[in-house]
């Protein structure tokens, strides 16, 4: 959530930011309601003062005047009650509109409508050129009896799957390697709930606007399955005031993630690329409200993921996400897109985002500085590894001509020292 003072001071800047993100919001109506709300607040305060004085006058007045004063006070009370009701209505309307106003994109965010307009910043590694007919991850998985999409769909519907044998072990190896790598960098590991309250989804900026992508249990429990551990980690200190000496706080969590993928029918629906459930290791940073420091953290968390990809010898590129592909909460986002031979293109595997105080204002996440003044924190997050897309990249980039898959050196210790997974496929 933006600071209402910023919206009052420079509404055109806020409108321009929303336009760059291709997000609709009614700034003019918001400001009209805000003006009415402030004026009404003054009236309410005045009437409350008058009511307080009237109460004292009744106690001090002669008996013959008290009835008249009491009648006047009753009328004043009814008038105040009506104004307070309207004041509360305006607060609710203003908050609803405020929740729709997007964060201001950084100047460095490219102009564009969708992911086709994202700007490549750099690449690492060379896409592999095969001297045999390469398989995609579905063919490798099914030939090795590692991947069962048919029974996954029977159990839970389309875009679900079952991992068997070595592919299940490889998923565990990647997730544990990602988690261990972050702990070695000083991140505190957490195990967090994957069912959270609606207010937590609102606080982190996923609602309103992202309801169609979430699995919700509204009817009975008012709970949502998260699409990333970012949500419970960022909200961990909701409504708290942290001491500056405890910052930055760096957390990492391995969790199950759930996404409805609404609106993507017919797009990337085959195999493991766009599924409803997966494992993910997520990194989150909470620190002081300093734009320069936030940018430094942003580059560091991006580098954390790059180091992991390089260790696994997976070619990738970094893109600066354009305004139209940038979510409501982000100041700026860098995506890592990893080379996937089966797609003959790069596919998104990581998203590194910084938010400044957009999430913390919604969450009431604050800190007290050395002078005792309270500020809203800055927050950031990035994927370390998302299981299914990492499996696609590992199987397809490290496949062998006989259908087996070579294991990158960092993962071997998690797989009993094995250097190759699978059995040679005849024919």
Phi, psi and omega per residue, in radians:
X1 nan 2.361 3.094
X2 -1.361 2.775 3.027
X3 -1.257 2.197 -3.132
X4 -1.026 -0.509 3.113
X5 -1.092 -0.671 3.097
X6 -1.121 -0.734 -3.130
X7 -1.136 -0.692 3.113
X8 -1.139 -0.747 -3.039
X9 -1.281 -0.650 -3.047
X10 -2.493 1.204 -3.109
X11 -1.088 -0.539 -3.118
X12 -1.186 -0.602 3.077
X13 -1.101 -0.749 -3.141
X14 -1.158 -0.716 3.100
X15 -1.095 -0.715 3.138
X16 -1.129 -0.682 3.108
X17 -1.121 -0.723 3.107
X18 -1.139 -0.697 3.121
X19 -1.123 -0.689 3.124
X20 -1.115 -0.573 3.118
X21 -1.520 -0.081 -3.092
X22 1.034 0.707 3.137
X23 -2.030 2.242 -3.125
X24 -1.481 2.352 3.019
X25 -2.744 2.609 -3.037
X26 -1.791 1.507 -3.109
X27 -1.198 -0.653 -3.120
X28 -1.106 -0.791 3.117
X29 -1.139 -0.703 3.114
X30 -0.992 -0.798 -3.111
X31 -1.223 -0.593 3.083
X32 -1.111 -0.812 3.128
X33 -1.153 -0.657 3.134
X34 -1.111 -0.710 3.120
X35 -1.123 -0.772 3.116
X36 -1.096 -0.718 -3.125
X37 -1.096 -0.728 3.140
X38 -1.193 -0.722 3.106
X39 -1.118 -0.734 3.138
X40 -1.146 -0.603 3.110
X41 -1.054 -0.674 3.102
X42 -1.148 -0.724 3.103
X43 -1.089 -0.762 -3.141
X44 -1.074 -0.779 3.138
X45 -1.086 -0.705 3.139
X46 -1.119 -0.798 -3.135
X47 -1.148 -0.644 3.103
X48 -1.096 -0.694 3.105
X49 -1.143 -0.754 3.119
X50 -1.087 -0.700 -3.141
X51 -1.124 -0.680 3.128
X52 -1.127 -0.768 3.132
X53 -1.162 -0.658 3.140
X54 -1.104 -0.663 3.114
X55 -1.096 -0.702 3.115
X56 -1.180 -0.677 -3.127
X57 -1.110 -0.669 3.137
X58 -1.071 -0.743 -3.130
X59 -1.163 -0.485 -3.083
X60 -1.690 -0.228 -3.037
X61 -1.362 2.702 3.033
X62 -1.081 2.665 -3.091
X63 -0.939 -0.670 -3.077
X64 -1.212 -0.291 -3.131
X65 -1.722 -0.194 -3.004
X66 -1.181 -0.639 -3.123
X67 -1.069 -0.772 3.126
X68 -1.140 -0.720 3.115
X69 -1.154 -0.663 3.132
X70 -1.137 -0.684 3.108
X71 -1.119 -0.725 3.118
X72 -1.135 -0.671 3.138
X73 -1.183 -0.644 3.099
X74 -1.067 -0.759 3.105
X75 -1.092 -0.716 3.113
X76 -1.105 -0.697 3.140
X77 -1.112 -0.738 3.123
X78 -1.150 -0.693 3.107
X79 -1.109 -0.754 3.136
X80 -1.132 -0.705 3.141
X81 -1.061 -0.732 3.123
X82 -1.136 -0.746 3.135
X83 -1.153 -0.699 3.131
X84 -1.132 -0.633 3.098
X85 -1.108 -0.798 3.112
X86 -1.137 -0.681 3.114
X87 -1.034 -0.761 3.118
X88 -1.149 -0.692 3.100
X89 -1.063 -0.778 3.136
X90 -1.088 -0.721 3.102
X91 -1.014 -0.765 3.132
X92 -1.118 -0.762 3.127
X93 -1.114 -0.750 -3.131
X94 -1.106 -0.764 3.136
X95 -1.089 -0.725 3.127
X96 -1.054 -0.737 3.121
X97 -1.235 -0.649 3.121
X98 -1.084 -0.636 -3.117
X99 -1.192 -0.269 3.134
X100 -1.659 -0.175 -3.112
X101 -1.396 2.134 -3.101
X102 -1.344 2.775 3.024
X103 -1.121 2.710 3.126
X104 -1.357 2.162 3.097
X105 -1.243 2.561 3.088
X106 -1.118 2.718 3.116
X107 -1.037 -0.523 -3.085
X108 -1.318 -0.149 3.117
X109 -1.226 2.181 -3.128
X110 -1.185 2.668 3.016
X111 -1.390 2.423 3.135
X112 3.025 2.885 -3.050
X113 -1.676 -0.617 -3.072
X114 -2.701 -2.975 -3.021
X115 -1.105 -0.307 3.085
X116 -1.177 -0.335 -3.117
X117 -1.734 0.080 3.054
X118 -1.125 2.574 -3.006
X119 -1.867 2.139 3.107
X120 -1.208 2.256 3.123
X121 -1.717 -0.704 -3.138
X122 -2.934 2.895 3.072
X123 -2.231 2.797 3.023
X124 -2.377 2.333 3.120
X125 1.375 2.845 3.137
X126 -1.961 2.294 3.046
X127 -0.939 2.361 -3.045
X128 -1.236 2.415 3.045
X129 -1.829 2.033 -3.049
X130 -1.516 2.503 3.029
X131 -1.775 0.375 3.039
X132 -2.551 2.983 -3.132
X133 -1.339 1.879 -3.042
X134 -1.263 2.575 3.081
X135 -1.738 2.717 2.974
X136 -1.558 3.037 -3.026
X137 -1.143 -0.496 3.126
X138 -1.178 -0.794 -3.137
X139 -1.111 -0.777 3.116
X140 -1.057 -0.849 -3.084
X141 -1.098 -0.704 -3.114
X142 -1.335 -0.636 3.114
X143 -1.143 -0.580 3.140
X144 -1.560 0.007 -3.072
X145 1.039 0.680 3.119
X146 -1.752 -0.413 -2.976
X147 -2.229 2.145 -3.124
X148 -2.155 1.645 -3.124
X149 -1.419 -0.610 -3.109
X150 -1.082 -0.861 -3.121
X151 -1.262 -0.529 3.053
X152 -1.074 -0.739 3.110
X153 -1.184 -0.624 3.112
X154 -1.129 -0.634 -3.132
X155 -1.307 -0.698 -2.932
X156 -2.450 0.143 -3.131
X157 1.628 -3.141 -3.072
X158 -1.090 2.735 3.132
X159 1.158 0.454 2.988
X160 -2.109 2.891 -2.943
X161 -2.792 2.894 3.000
X162 -2.197 2.273 3.029
X163 -1.698 2.337 -3.119
X164 -2.038 2.700 2.918
X165 0.864 -2.207 -3.023
X166 -1.118 -0.483 3.129
X167 -1.243 -0.637 3.038
X168 -1.123 -0.721 3.113
X169 -1.174 -0.636 3.124
X170 -1.153 -0.687 3.065
X171 -1.018 -0.825 3.124
X172 -1.085 -0.662 -3.140
X173 -1.130 -0.766 -3.134
X174 -1.129 -0.769 -3.115
X175 -1.135 -0.737 -3.122
X176 -1.230 -0.655 3.089
X177 -1.088 -0.736 3.122
X178 -1.106 -0.781 3.139
X179 -1.112 -0.829 -3.130
X180 -1.086 -0.653 3.139
X181 -1.084 -0.699 -3.124
X182 -1.294 -0.642 3.076
X183 -1.090 -0.673 3.097
X184 -1.125 -0.395 3.107
X185 -1.602 0.136 3.052
X186 1.671 0.131 3.107
X187 -1.428 2.445 -3.121
X188 -1.503 2.132 -3.126
X189 -1.327 2.458 3.122
X190 -2.262 2.620 2.866
X191 -1.991 2.062 -2.961
X192 -2.131 2.775 3.058
X193 -1.117 2.538 3.027
X194 -1.851 -0.028 2.928
X195 -1.878 2.105 -3.102
X196 -2.265 2.832 3.112
X197 -1.275 2.724 3.120
X198 -0.981 -0.670 -3.113
X199 -1.086 -0.499 3.100
X200 -1.255 -0.644 3.074
X201 -1.179 -0.646 3.077
X202 -1.173 -0.763 -3.098
X203 -1.072 -0.594 -3.126
X204 -1.603 0.003 3.030
X205 1.611 0.146 3.126
X206 -1.464 -0.484 3.012
X207 -2.102 2.604 -0.172
X208 -1.335 2.727 3.105
X209 2.080 -0.514 -3.101
X210 -1.935 0.283 -3.072
X211 -1.051 -0.617 -3.100
X212 -1.167 -0.344 -3.099
X213 -1.614 -0.121 -3.036
X214 -1.865 2.554 2.961
X215 -1.497 2.134 -3.008
X216 -2.096 2.573 3.105
X217 -2.075 0.864 -3.009
X218 -1.127 -0.696 -2.953
X219 -1.035 -0.670 -3.058
X220 -1.962 -0.607 -2.911
X221 -2.200 -0.170 -3.064
X222 0.910 0.845 3.123
X223 -2.222 2.691 -3.137
X224 -2.281 2.469 2.973
X225 -1.378 2.308 -3.061
X226 -1.418 2.632 3.046
X227 -1.624 -0.079 3.140
X228 -2.903 2.594 3.086
X229 -1.217 -0.172 3.038
X230 -0.874 -0.679 -3.039
X231 -1.108 -1.030 3.141
X232 -1.196 -0.536 3.139
X233 -1.182 -0.857 -3.104
X234 -1.101 -0.587 -3.117
X235 -1.536 0.071 -3.071
X236 -0.975 -0.703 -3.107
X237 -1.866 0.551 3.104
X238 -0.962 2.399 3.101
X239 1.080 0.450 3.083
X240 -1.998 2.765 3.012
X241 -2.005 1.965 -3.103
X242 -1.547 2.655 3.053
X243 -1.444 2.469 -3.053
X244 -1.049 -0.522 3.132
X245 -1.180 -0.275 3.139
X246 -1.581 -0.014 -3.106
X247 -1.823 2.636 -0.020
X248 -1.308 2.680 3.000
X249 -1.845 2.187 -3.090
X250 -2.101 2.106 -3.078
X251 -2.146 2.668 3.026
X252 -2.450 2.478 -3.134
X253 -2.521 2.489 2.979
X254 -1.784 2.195 -3.116
X255 -2.585 2.836 2.895
X256 -1.347 2.576 -3.119
X257 -2.309 2.576 -3.041
X258 -2.358 2.246 3.133
X259 -2.452 2.345 -3.123
X260 -1.297 -0.446 -3.104
X261 0.952 0.714 3.112
X262 -1.117 2.470 3.087
X263 1.453 0.145 -3.131
X264 -2.035 0.420 -3.127
X265 -1.078 2.316 -3.135
X266 1.444 -0.060 -3.115
X267 -2.017 2.044 3.083
X268 0.965 0.599 -3.056
X269 -1.561 -0.172 -3.106
X270 -1.603 2.306 3.078
X271 1.471 -2.587 -2.966
X272 -1.780 0.074 -3.012
X273 -1.237 -0.808 -3.076
X274 -2.220 1.623 -3.025
X275 -2.125 2.987 -3.071
X276 -1.548 -0.408 -3.088
X277 -2.446 2.405 3.121
X278 -2.794 3.026 3.063
X279 -1.786 2.580 3.118
X280 -2.627 2.464 2.973
X281 -1.805 2.179 -3.039
X282 -2.135 2.442 3.083
X283 -1.953 2.399 -3.125
X284 -2.334 2.414 3.088
X285 -2.143 2.331 3.044
X286 -2.134 2.168 -3.070
X287 -2.590 -3.004 -3.101
X288 -1.211 2.842 -3.128
X289 -1.430 1.393 -3.127
X290 -2.418 1.981 -3.041
X291 -1.061 -0.717 -3.133
X292 -1.143 -0.731 3.118
X293 -1.145 -0.667 3.112
X294 -1.090 -0.739 3.107
X295 -1.102 -0.687 3.092
X296 -1.063 -0.802 3.081
X297 -1.049 -0.704 -3.104
X298 -1.027 -0.814 3.141
X299 -1.184 -0.571 3.135
X300 -1.212 -0.768 -3.122
X301 -1.226 -0.519 3.025
X302 -1.146 -0.754 3.128
X303 -1.115 -0.631 3.091
X304 -0.954 -0.787 -3.131
X305 -1.274 -0.646 3.095
X306 -1.076 -0.716 3.137
X307 -1.072 -0.667 3.104
X308 -1.142 -0.769 -3.133
X309 -1.127 -0.682 3.114
X310 -1.168 -0.662 3.110
X311 -1.100 -0.541 3.135
X312 -1.604 0.074 3.092
X313 0.957 0.892 3.125
X314 -1.995 2.005 3.140
X315 -1.102 2.477 -3.111
X316 -2.661 2.979 2.987
X317 -2.340 2.713 3.073
X318 -1.859 2.288 3.078
X319 -2.119 2.517 3.012
X320 -1.571 1.998 -2.999
X321 -1.264 2.327 -3.079
X322 -1.357 2.932 -3.071
X323 -0.988 -0.774 -3.089
X324 -1.223 -0.307 3.127
X325 -1.807 0.044 -3.104
X326 -1.601 2.360 -3.129
X327 -1.232 3.008 -3.125
X328 -1.040 -0.721 -2.999
X329 -1.445 -0.373 -2.932
X330 -1.357 2.485 2.903
X331 -1.372 -0.780 3.139
X332 -2.770 2.641 3.133
X333 -2.460 2.358 3.000
X334 -1.949 2.269 3.058
X335 -1.811 2.480 2.897
X336 -1.704 2.168 3.069
X337 -1.983 2.128 -3.029
X338 -1.730 2.481 -3.129
X339 -1.180 2.243 3.123
X340 -2.198 1.801 -3.061
X341 -0.967 -0.616 -3.130
X342 -1.130 -0.439 3.080
X343 -1.648 -0.241 -3.032
X344 0.963 0.657 -3.126
X345 -2.902 3.067 3.062
X346 -1.483 2.523 3.071
X347 -2.214 2.434 -3.089
X348 -1.095 2.269 3.091
X349 -2.182 -0.347 -3.095
X350 -2.494 2.585 3.017
X351 -2.370 2.071 -3.136
X352 -1.860 2.106 -3.008
X353 -2.244 2.570 2.942
X354 -2.173 2.586 -2.945
X355 -2.184 -0.146 -2.930
X356 0.925 -2.296 -3.057
X357 -1.760 0.309 -3.075
X358 -1.081 -0.835 3.127
X359 -1.266 -0.720 -3.030
X360 -1.170 -0.521 3.075
X361 -1.146 -0.682 3.093
X362 -1.191 -0.636 -3.046
X363 -1.531 -0.244 -3.020
X364 1.203 0.583 -3.102
X365 -1.621 1.931 -2.989
X366 -2.311 3.001 3.024
X367 -2.500 2.749 3.123
X368 -1.864 2.188 -3.101
X369 -1.408 -3.105 -3.057
X370 -1.103 -0.437 3.124
X371 -1.579 0.015 3.123
X372 1.587 0.012 -3.134
X373 -1.422 2.479 -3.086
X374 -1.712 2.337 3.133
X375 -2.290 2.803 2.987
X376 -1.431 2.456 -3.133
X377 -1.278 2.856 2.907
X378 -1.762 2.510 -3.133
X379 -2.223 2.666 3.092
X380 -2.570 2.766 3.013
X381 -2.708 2.844 3.077
X382 -2.800 2.562 2.985
X383 -1.166 2.445 2.922
X384 -1.682 -0.819 3.079
X385 -2.821 2.288 3.032
X386 -1.896 2.185 -2.853
X387 -1.005 -0.935 -2.965
X388 -1.170 -0.727 -3.130
X389 -1.273 -0.542 3.029
X390 -1.149 -0.669 3.107
X391 -1.129 -0.707 3.070
X392 -0.979 -0.890 -3.084
X393 -1.113 -0.726 -3.114
X394 -1.173 -0.823 -3.125
X395 -1.106 -0.792 -3.010
X396 -1.355 -0.627 -3.121
X397 -1.404 -0.491 -3.065
X398 -1.931 0.366 3.098
X399 -1.287 2.698 3.075
X400 -1.971 2.864 -3.075
X401 -1.044 -0.532 -3.096
X402 -1.520 0.140 3.094
X403 1.607 -0.113 3.062
X404 -1.418 3.016 -3.107
X405 -2.282 2.237 3.089
X406 -1.356 2.485 -3.112
X407 -1.699 2.144 3.060
X408 -1.013 2.538 -3.008
X409 -0.912 -0.744 -3.088
X410 -1.120 -0.356 -3.095
X411 -1.589 -0.201 -3.015
X412 -1.133 -0.632 -3.139
X413 -1.115 -0.457 3.124
X414 -1.484 -0.104 -3.084
X415 -2.162 0.568 3.084
X416 1.189 0.403 3.114
X417 1.460 0.014 -3.095
X418 -1.173 2.461 3.126
X419 -1.753 -0.332 -3.127
X420 -2.400 2.449 3.077
X421 -1.958 2.544 3.059
X422 1.651 3.013 3.109
X423 -1.987 2.580 3.104
X424 -1.005 2.381 3.122
X425 -1.693 2.149 3.135
X426 -1.324 2.715 3.083
X427 1.428 nan nan
